[in-house]
Amino acid sequence: MYADLLIHSAQMMATLKGFSTGPACGNAMSEIGLIEDGAVAIREGMIVAVGTTAEVQAGGWVGPETRQISARNRVVTPGFVDPHTHVLYAGSRENELSLKIKGVPYLEILKQGGGILSTVRSTKQATDEEIKAQTGRRLQTMLSLGTTTVEVKSGYGLTTEEEIRSLRLIKELGSEQVLDLVPTFMGAHAVPPGYSEEEFTNYIIEDMLPKIAAEGLAEFCDVFCEPGVFSVRSSERILAKARQLNLKLKIHADELAASAGGTELAAKMGVISAEHLLQASDEGISGLAKQGVIAVLLPATSFNLAKNSYARARTMIGAGVPVALATDSNPGSSPTESMPLVITLACLYLRLSPEEALTAATINAAHAIGRADQVGSLEVGKQGDVLILDIPNLNYLPYHFGSNPVGVVIKRGKVVWEF
């Protein structure tokens, strides 16, 4: 049997091989499985051969109908995996930019009815078709920038009906879009007017979670654990109920306030991933390492909020915490769809090497959403999700920012975007 597609002659190919059973930690984050003059063969959407061009060609995979793409003088990698986004919403919040420039804190904007609550109103007022059209454009932008798998959270509904609606729209978009979408329920995104924190926490536990679990629309449950939003106690109650209902767990932790305790809760609960972590304590970081919790870091959010405060990625890596990267694509604190930009920011401000950043944006990100057996590396038996980057070497990826380095995007063995 011949391959449907052969990508060959890559200047260098980063396979990220060897981390499908567990995320890369410590020094292993720099081991990206480089092959010079690399090639990958794909049949029926799945990778069937990986190696040097000579090795793959000698394997008998090339037939008269095999499409061949030369990656000469270019770099081949797995498709980027974005494990933390809020990309499903309507409207925008550019009006808040001037407030941020003036130094108005995010939680103050939220109290004034802005922030998440503003997007909740816009999303509720929009039709299903309007939400899907706006979100679809953002997903297509992600695809053009190399993202082939993306986690999408609800959280701009804040009622059971609206949260179910959001998750249903994520499912519909997943069946209509090229990208693979991974749905996360995040009703615990903000406390809406008219509720105390305890009242809304009870509503999530007693009404939202059971109905959403019964619908089978979400794979993960996330909560915004932060003073002024959901306390450690409330967050633990929500996550415990979600676990009872067989949802996998994520947590927004220690983004805005020091010693908030969210990182420690992440370790205690053994969540799959803890996200943001700008204010994570040494004790919390140690706990993440012991429990194997993946730290999903969001440098574009730090950059956009302009506080000159970033997560301590080097401390985390040194402690043995597996680190992943994501855009946090959302209308307020990180209105971007660009994983290449995130990789640049991770190298400049998190002090990751290009190799570590690529690991964090592919195989470790895949682990953060439970997809490492399918995507995140170029290995036989995985989906044929491949990028051909129009760059001469990996260092060039974070070095040359502000433009799109992606020449070709291949999803399940099909060319779905080409510059």
Stockholm file with secondary structure:
# STOCKHOLM 1.0

chainA/1-419         MYADLLIHSAQMMATLKGFSTGPACGNAMSEIGLIEDGAVAIREGMIVAVGTTAEVQAGGWVGPETRQISARNRVVTPGFVDPHTHVLYAGSRENELSLKIKGVPYLEILKQGGGILSTVRSTKQATDEEIKAQTGRRLQTMLSLGTTTVEVKSGYGLTTEEEIRSLRLIKELGSEQVLDLVPTFMGAHAVPPGYSEEEFTNYIIEDMLPKIAAEGLAEFCDVFCEPGVFSVRSSERILAKARQLNLKLKIHADELAASAGGTELAAKMGVISAEHLLQASDEGISGLAKQGVIAVLLPATSFNLAKNSYARARTMIGAGVPVALATDSNPGSSPTESMPLVITLACLYLRLSPEEALTAATINAAHAIGRADQVGSLEVGKQGDVLILDIPNLNYLPYHFGSNPVGVVIKRGKVVWEF
#=GR chainA/1-419 SS CCCSEEEEEEEEEECCTTCSSSCCCGGGGGCCCEEEEEEEEEETTEEEEEEEHHHHHHTTCCCTTCEEEECTTSEEEECEEECCCCCCCSSCCGGGHHHHHTTCCHHHHHHTTCTHHHHHHHHHHSCHHHHHHHHHHHHHHHHHTTEEEEEEECCSCCSHHHHHHHHHHHHHHHHHSSSEEEEEEEEETCCCTTCCHHHHHHHIIIIIHHHHHHHTCCSEEEEEESTTSBCHHHHHHHHHHHHHTTCEEEEEESSSSTTCSHHHHHHHHTCSEEEECTTCCHHHHHHHHHHTCEEEECHHHHHHHTCSCCCCHHHHHHHTCCEEECCCCCSSSCCCCCHHHHHHHHHHHSCCCHHHHHHHHTHHHHHHTTCTTTSSSCCTTSBCCEEEESSSSTTHHHHSCSSCCEEEEEETTEEEEEC
#=GC SS_cons         CCCSEEEEEEEEEECCTTCSSSCCCGGGGGCCCEEEEEEEEEETTEEEEEEEHHHHHHTTCCCTTCEEEECTTSEEEECEEECCCCCCCSSCCGGGHHHHHTTCCHHHHHHTTCTHHHHHHHHHHSCHHHHHHHHHHHHHHHHHTTEEEEEEECCSCCSHHHHHHHHHHHHHHHHHSSSEEEEEEEEETCCCTTCCHHHHHHHIIIIIHHHHHHHTCCSEEEEEESTTSBCHHHHHHHHHHHHHTTCEEEEEESSSSTTCSHHHHHHHHTCSEEEECTTCCHHHHHHHHHHTCEEEECHHHHHHHTCSCCCCHHHHHHHTCCEEECCCCCSSSCCCCCHHHHHHHHHHHSCCCHHHHHHHHTHHHHHHTTCTTTSSSCCTTSBCCEEEESSSSTTHHHHSCSSCCEEEEEETTEEEEEC
//
